[in-house]
Amino acid sequence: MFYSSYEKLGKGVIINVSSVPGLQYQKLVPPYAAGKGAVLSLTRKCLKITSRVILGSML
Protein backbone atom coordinates (compact mmCIF):
# COMPACT_ATOMS: atom_id res chain seq x y z
CA MET A 1 0.00 0.00 0.00
CA PHE A 2 1.28 3.48 -0.86
CA TYR A 3 0.79 4.70 2.71
CA SER A 4 3.06 1.97 4.13
CA SER A 5 6.29 3.44 2.75
CA TYR A 6 5.51 6.90 4.08
CA GLU A 7 4.48 5.53 7.46
CA LYS A 8 7.91 3.89 7.85
CA LEU A 9 9.54 7.24 7.13
CA GLY A 10 7.22 9.04 9.54
CA LYS A 11 6.11 11.34 6.72
CA GLY A 12 3.15 11.97 4.49
CA VAL A 13 -0.39 13.18 4.85
CA ILE A 14 -3.55 11.78 3.34
CA ILE A 15 -6.58 14.06 3.32
CA ASN A 16 -10.02 12.55 2.83
CA VAL A 17 -12.87 14.92 2.02
CA SER A 18 -16.46 13.85 2.49
CA SER A 19 -19.83 15.48 3.08
CA VAL A 20 -23.29 14.92 4.54
CA PRO A 21 -24.47 12.67 1.66
CA GLY A 22 -21.81 10.20 2.77
CA LEU A 23 -23.56 9.87 6.12
CA GLN A 24 -27.18 9.80 5.02
CA TYR A 25 -28.95 8.87 1.82
CA GLN A 26 -29.60 11.73 -0.58
CA LYS A 27 -32.39 10.93 -3.04
CA LEU A 28 -31.12 13.03 -5.93
CA VAL A 29 -27.43 12.09 -5.85
CA PRO A 30 -27.00 8.34 -5.12
CA PRO A 31 -23.64 7.91 -6.95
CA TYR A 32 -22.19 10.94 -5.17
CA ALA A 33 -23.48 9.70 -1.80
CA ALA A 34 -22.02 6.24 -2.45
CA GLY A 35 -18.61 7.74 -3.26
CA LYS A 36 -18.58 9.90 -0.14
CA GLY A 37 -19.70 6.90 1.92
CA ALA A 38 -16.73 4.96 0.55
CA VAL A 39 -14.39 7.76 1.62
CA LEU A 40 -15.80 7.63 5.16
CA SER A 41 -15.47 3.85 5.22
CA LEU A 42 -11.83 4.07 4.11
CA THR A 43 -11.08 6.64 6.81
CA ARG A 44 -12.67 4.44 9.50
CA LYS A 45 -10.57 1.48 8.31
CA CYS A 46 -7.41 3.59 8.50
CA LEU A 47 -8.27 4.36 12.14
CA LYS A 48 -8.09 0.63 12.85
CA ILE A 49 -4.75 0.23 11.06
CA THR A 50 -2.81 3.08 12.68
CA SER A 51 -3.16 5.51 15.55
CA ARG A 52 -1.68 8.33 13.49
CA VAL A 53 -4.99 9.44 11.99
CA ILE A 54 -6.17 12.97 12.64
CA LEU A 55 -9.90 13.52 12.35
CA GLY A 56 -11.19 16.89 11.26
CA SER A 57 -14.71 18.15 11.36
CA MET A 58 -17.54 18.25 8.89
CA LEU A 59 -19.28 21.50 8.05
Jmol script that loads the backbone (N, CA, C; Angstrom):
load data "model"
ATOM      1  N   MET A   1       0.845  -1.177   0.000  1.00  0.00           N
ATOM      2  CA  MET A   1       0.000   0.000   0.000  1.00  0.00           C
ATOM      3  C   MET A   1       0.889   1.238   0.000  1.00  0.00           C
ATOM      4  N   PHE A   2       0.497   2.251  -0.728  1.00  0.00           N
ATOM      5  CA  PHE A   2       1.280   3.479  -0.856  1.00  0.00           C
ATOM      6  C   PHE A   2       1.593   4.097   0.495  1.00  0.00           C
ATOM      7  N   TYR A   3       0.624   4.081   1.396  1.00  0.00           N
ATOM      8  CA  TYR A   3       0.788   4.700   2.707  1.00  0.00           C
ATOM      9  C   TYR A   3       1.897   4.037   3.511  1.00  0.00           C
ATOM     10  N   SER A   4       2.093   2.733   3.334  1.00  0.00           N
ATOM     11  CA  SER A   4       3.060   1.974   4.128  1.00  0.00           C
ATOM     12  C   SER A   4       4.464   2.558   4.070  1.00  0.00           C
ATOM     13  N   SER A   5       4.935   2.916   2.880  1.00  0.00           N
ATOM     14  CA  SER A   5       6.293   3.439   2.751  1.00  0.00           C
ATOM     15  C   SER A   5       6.446   4.780   3.451  1.00  0.00           C
ATOM     16  N   TYR A   6       5.439   5.613   3.398  1.00  0.00           N
ATOM     17  CA  TYR A   6       5.509   6.903   4.083  1.00  0.00           C
ATOM     18  C   TYR A   6       5.383   6.746   5.590  1.00  0.00           C
ATOM     19  N   GLU A   7       4.627   5.765   6.026  1.00  0.00           N
ATOM     20  CA  GLU A   7       4.479   5.529   7.462  1.00  0.00           C
ATOM     21  C   GLU A   7       5.824   5.126   8.067  1.00  0.00           C
ATOM     22  N   LYS A   8       6.585   4.305   7.368  1.00  0.00           N
ATOM     23  CA  LYS A   8       7.907   3.888   7.850  1.00  0.00           C
ATOM     24  C   LYS A   8       8.846   5.080   7.983  1.00  0.00           C
ATOM     25  N   LEU A   9       8.703   6.049   7.093  1.00  0.00           N
ATOM     26  CA  LEU A   9       9.540   7.243   7.134  1.00  0.00           C
ATOM     27  C   LEU A   9       9.027   8.280   8.127  1.00  0.00           C
ATOM     28  N   GLY A  10       7.820   8.073   8.625  1.00  0.00           N
ATOM     29  CA  GLY A  10       7.220   9.045   9.540  1.00  0.00           C
ATOM     30  C   GLY A  10       6.782  10.307   8.826  1.00  0.00           C
ATOM     31  N   LYS A  11       6.482  10.180   7.532  1.00  0.00           N
ATOM     32  CA  LYS A  11       6.106  11.339   6.722  1.00  0.00           C
ATOM     33  C   LYS A  11       4.794  11.078   5.996  1.00  0.00           C
ATOM     34  N   GLY A  12       4.319  12.095   5.355  1.00  0.00           N
ATOM     35  CA  GLY A  12       3.154  11.965   4.487  1.00  0.00           C
ATOM     36  C   GLY A  12       1.854  12.318   5.169  1.00  0.00           C
ATOM     37  N   VAL A  13       0.945  12.811   4.374  1.00  0.00           N
ATOM     38  CA  VAL A  13      -0.385  13.178   4.854  1.00  0.00           C
ATOM     39  C   VAL A  13      -1.392  12.750   3.789  1.00  0.00           C
ATOM     40  N   ILE A  14      -2.455  12.130   4.234  1.00  0.00           N
ATOM     41  CA  ILE A  14      -3.550  11.780   3.342  1.00  0.00           C
ATOM     42  C   ILE A  14      -4.773  12.534   3.839  1.00  0.00           C
ATOM     43  N   ILE A  15      -5.400  13.285   2.952  1.00  0.00           N
ATOM     44  CA  ILE A  15      -6.583  14.060   3.325  1.00  0.00           C
ATOM     45  C   ILE A  15      -7.792  13.466   2.608  1.00  0.00           C
ATOM     46  N   ASN A  16      -8.773  13.062   3.389  1.00  0.00           N
ATOM     47  CA  ASN A  16     -10.024  12.548   2.835  1.00  0.00           C
ATOM     48  C   ASN A  16     -11.099  13.604   3.030  1.00  0.00           C
ATOM     49  N   VAL A  17     -11.813  13.911   1.954  1.00  0.00           N
ATOM     50  CA  VAL A  17     -12.869  14.919   2.022  1.00  0.00           C
ATOM     51  C   VAL A  17     -14.209  14.238   1.748  1.00  0.00           C
ATOM     52  N   SER A  18     -15.131  14.408   2.668  1.00  0.00           N
ATOM     53  CA  SER A  18     -16.464  13.845   2.494  1.00  0.00           C
ATOM     54  C   SER A  18     -17.497  14.916   2.815  1.00  0.00           C
ATOM     55  N   SER A  19     -18.754  14.524   2.815  1.00  0.00           N
ATOM     56  CA  SER A  19     -19.830  15.477   3.084  1.00  0.00           C
ATOM     57  C   SER A  19     -21.048  14.739   3.627  1.00  0.00           C
ATOM     58  N   VAL A  20     -22.079  15.482   3.936  1.00  0.00           N
ATOM     59  CA  VAL A  20     -23.289  14.917   4.541  1.00  0.00           C
ATOM     60  C   VAL A  20     -23.871  13.756   3.724  1.00  0.00           C
ATOM     61  N   PRO A  21     -23.916  13.819   2.394  1.00  0.00           N
ATOM     62  CA  PRO A  21     -24.468  12.673   1.657  1.00  0.00           C
ATOM     63  C   PRO A  21     -23.734  11.353   1.929  1.00  0.00           C
ATOM     64  N   GLY A  22     -22.520  11.415   2.403  1.00  0.00           N
ATOM     65  CA  GLY A  22     -21.807  10.195   2.772  1.00  0.00           C
ATOM     66  C   GLY A  22     -22.330   9.571   4.045  1.00  0.00           C
ATOM     67  N   LEU A  23     -23.010  10.354   4.852  1.00  0.00           N
ATOM     68  CA  LEU A  23     -23.556   9.869   6.122  1.00  0.00           C
ATOM     69  C   LEU A  23     -25.017   9.465   6.023  1.00  0.00           C
ATOM     70  N   GLN A  24     -25.753  10.106   5.154  1.00  0.00           N
ATOM     71  CA  GLN A  24     -27.175   9.799   5.024  1.00  0.00           C
ATOM     72  C   GLN A  24     -27.580   9.845   3.558  1.00  0.00           C
ATOM     73  N   TYR A  25     -28.500   8.998   3.210  1.00  0.00           N
ATOM     74  CA  TYR A  25     -28.950   8.872   1.824  1.00  0.00           C
ATOM     75  C   TYR A  25     -29.515  10.189   1.291  1.00  0.00           C
ATOM     76  N   GLN A  26     -29.097  10.544   0.097  1.00  0.00           N
ATOM     77  CA  GLN A  26     -29.602  11.734  -0.585  1.00  0.00           C
ATOM     78  C   GLN A  26     -30.287  11.274  -1.873  1.00  0.00           C
ATOM     79  N   LYS A  27     -31.566  11.447  -1.950  1.00  0.00           N
ATOM     80  CA  LYS A  27     -32.394  10.928  -3.036  1.00  0.00           C
ATOM     81  C   LYS A  27     -31.906  11.323  -4.435  1.00  0.00           C
ATOM     82  N   LEU A  28     -31.447  12.527  -4.596  1.00  0.00           N
ATOM     83  CA  LEU A  28     -31.116  13.027  -5.931  1.00  0.00           C
ATOM     84  C   LEU A  28     -29.686  12.742  -6.378  1.00  0.00           C
ATOM     85  N   VAL A  29     -28.838  12.291  -5.485  1.00  0.00           N
ATOM     86  CA  VAL A  29     -27.428  12.092  -5.852  1.00  0.00           C
ATOM     87  C   VAL A  29     -26.869  10.759  -5.335  1.00  0.00           C
ATOM     88  N   PRO A  30     -27.478   9.613  -5.668  1.00  0.00           N
ATOM     89  CA  PRO A  30     -27.002   8.341  -5.123  1.00  0.00           C
ATOM     90  C   PRO A  30     -25.541   8.008  -5.455  1.00  0.00           C
ATOM     91  N   PRO A  31     -25.047   8.230  -6.693  1.00  0.00           N
ATOM     92  CA  PRO A  31     -23.643   7.906  -6.952  1.00  0.00           C
ATOM     93  C   PRO A  31     -22.684   8.769  -6.120  1.00  0.00           C
ATOM     94  N   TYR A  32     -23.014  10.032  -5.975  1.00  0.00           N
ATOM     95  CA  TYR A  32     -22.190  10.941  -5.171  1.00  0.00           C
ATOM     96  C   TYR A  32     -22.185  10.484  -3.713  1.00  0.00           C
ATOM     97  N   ALA A  33     -23.372  10.154  -3.181  1.00  0.00           N
ATOM     98  CA  ALA A  33     -23.482   9.703  -1.795  1.00  0.00           C
ATOM     99  C   ALA A  33     -22.703   8.406  -1.586  1.00  0.00           C
ATOM    100  N   ALA A  34     -22.753   7.505  -2.560  1.00  0.00           N
ATOM    101  CA  ALA A  34     -22.016   6.241  -2.453  1.00  0.00           C
ATOM    102  C   ALA A  34     -20.510   6.494  -2.418  1.00  0.00           C
ATOM    103  N   GLY A  35     -20.042   7.407  -3.249  1.00  0.00           N
ATOM    104  CA  GLY A  35     -18.615   7.740  -3.264  1.00  0.00           C
ATOM    105  C   GLY A  35     -18.149   8.351  -1.955  1.00  0.00           C
ATOM    106  N   LYS A  36     -18.938   9.263  -1.419  1.00  0.00           N
ATOM    107  CA  LYS A  36     -18.583   9.897  -0.144  1.00  0.00           C
ATOM    108  C   LYS A  36     -18.657   8.886   0.997  1.00  0.00           C
ATOM    109  N   GLY A  37     -19.613   7.963   0.920  1.00  0.00           N
ATOM    110  CA  GLY A  37     -19.702   6.899   1.918  1.00  0.00           C
ATOM    111  C   GLY A  37     -18.470   6.013   1.886  1.00  0.00           C
ATOM    112  N   ALA A  38     -17.950   5.760   0.691  1.00  0.00           N
ATOM    113  CA  ALA A  38     -16.733   4.959   0.555  1.00  0.00           C
ATOM    114  C   ALA A  38     -15.535   5.676   1.179  1.00  0.00           C
ATOM    115  N   VAL A  39     -15.467   6.981   1.008  1.00  0.00           N
ATOM    116  CA  VAL A  39     -14.388   7.763   1.622  1.00  0.00           C
ATOM    117  C   VAL A  39     -14.449   7.649   3.145  1.00  0.00           C
ATOM    118  N   LEU A  40     -15.643   7.760   3.705  1.00  0.00           N
ATOM    119  CA  LEU A  40     -15.802   7.635   5.158  1.00  0.00           C
ATOM    120  C   LEU A  40     -15.425   6.237   5.633  1.00  0.00           C
ATOM    121  N   SER A  41     -15.797   5.227   4.872  1.00  0.00           N
ATOM    122  CA  SER A  41     -15.466   3.847   5.221  1.00  0.00           C
ATOM    123  C   SER A  41     -13.951   3.631   5.208  1.00  0.00           C
ATOM    124  N   LEU A  42     -13.283   4.167   4.196  1.00  0.00           N
ATOM    125  CA  LEU A  42     -11.825   4.066   4.115  1.00  0.00           C
ATOM    126  C   LEU A  42     -11.162   4.744   5.307  1.00  0.00           C
ATOM    127  N   THR A  43     -11.647   5.911   5.678  1.00  0.00           N
ATOM    128  CA  THR A  43     -11.084   6.641   6.810  1.00  0.00           C
ATOM    129  C   THR A  43     -11.259   5.848   8.102  1.00  0.00           C
ATOM    130  N   ARG A  44     -12.430   5.256   8.294  1.00  0.00           N
ATOM    131  CA  ARG A  44     -12.668   4.437   9.496  1.00  0.00           C
ATOM    132  C   ARG A  44     -11.732   3.237   9.528  1.00  0.00           C
ATOM    133  N   LYS A  45     -11.486   2.629   8.380  1.00  0.00           N
ATOM    134  CA  LYS A  45     -10.573   1.484   8.308  1.00  0.00           C
ATOM    135  C   LYS A  45      -9.153   1.917   8.662  1.00  0.00           C
ATOM    136  N   CYS A  46      -8.743   3.081   8.187  1.00  0.00           N
ATOM    137  CA  CYS A  46      -7.406   3.594   8.505  1.00  0.00           C
ATOM    138  C   CYS A  46      -7.243   3.807  10.006  1.00  0.00           C
ATOM    139  N   LEU A  47      -8.322   4.184  10.680  1.00  0.00           N
ATOM    140  CA  LEU A  47      -8.266   4.359  12.136  1.00  0.00           C
ATOM    141  C   LEU A  47      -7.939   3.050  12.837  1.00  0.00           C
ATOM    142  N   LYS A  48      -8.355   1.942  12.255  1.00  0.00           N
ATOM    143  CA  LYS A  48      -8.088   0.633  12.851  1.00  0.00           C
ATOM    144  C   LYS A  48      -6.670   0.153  12.555  1.00  0.00           C
ATOM    145  N   ILE A  49      -6.085   0.657  11.473  1.00  0.00           N
ATOM    146  CA  ILE A  49      -4.750   0.229  11.063  1.00  0.00           C
ATOM    147  C   ILE A  49      -3.662   0.976  11.825  1.00  0.00           C
ATOM    148  N   THR A  50      -3.846   2.257  12.045  1.00  0.00           N
ATOM    149  CA  THR A  50      -2.812   3.077  12.684  1.00  0.00           C
ATOM    150  C   THR A  50      -3.445   4.078  13.645  1.00  0.00           C
ATOM    151  N   SER A  51      -2.675   4.500  14.599  1.00  0.00           N
ATOM    152  CA  SER A  51      -3.159   5.506  15.551  1.00  0.00           C
ATOM    153  C   SER A  51      -2.796   6.918  15.098  1.00  0.00           C
ATOM    154  N   ARG A  52      -2.144   7.028  13.961  1.00  0.00           N
ATOM    155  CA  ARG A  52      -1.677   8.333  13.493  1.00  0.00           C
ATOM    156  C   ARG A  52      -2.679   9.008  12.565  1.00  0.00           C
ATOM    157  N   VAL A  53      -3.946   8.816  12.800  1.00  0.00           N
ATOM    158  CA  VAL A  53      -4.991   9.435  11.987  1.00  0.00           C
ATOM    159  C   VAL A  53      -5.544  10.634  12.734  1.00  0.00           C
ATOM    160  N   ILE A  54      -5.624  11.753  12.053  1.00  0.00           N
ATOM    161  CA  ILE A  54      -6.173  12.972  12.640  1.00  0.00           C
ATOM    162  C   ILE A  54      -7.543  13.203  12.015  1.00  0.00           C
ATOM    163  N   LEU A  55      -8.546  13.290  12.847  1.00  0.00           N
ATOM    164  CA  LEU A  55      -9.897  13.523  12.346  1.00  0.00           C
ATOM    165  C   LEU A  55     -10.229  15.000  12.400  1.00  0.00           C
ATOM    166  N   GLY A  56     -10.736  15.509  11.305  1.00  0.00           N
ATOM    167  CA  GLY A  56     -11.186  16.894  11.264  1.00  0.00           C
ATOM    168  C   GLY A  56     -12.674  16.944  11.530  1.00  0.00           C
ATOM    169  N   SER A  57     -13.275  18.022  11.140  1.00  0.00           N
ATOM    170  CA  SER A  57     -14.713  18.151  11.360  1.00  0.00           C
ATOM    171  C   SER A  57     -15.431  18.296  10.031  1.00  0.00           C
ATOM    172  N   MET A  58     -16.721  18.118  10.078  1.00  0.00           N
ATOM    173  CA  MET A  58     -17.541  18.248   8.889  1.00  0.00           C
ATOM    174  C   MET A  58     -18.423  19.477   9.043  1.00  0.00           C
ATOM    175  N   LEU A  59     -18.438  20.302   8.029  1.00  0.00           N
ATOM    176  CA  LEU A  59     -19.278  21.500   8.054  1.00  0.00           C
ATOM    177  C   LEU A  59     -20.551  21.272   7.284  1.00  0.00           C
TER     178      LEU A  59
END
end "model"
wireframe off; spacefill off
backbone 0.3
color backbone group
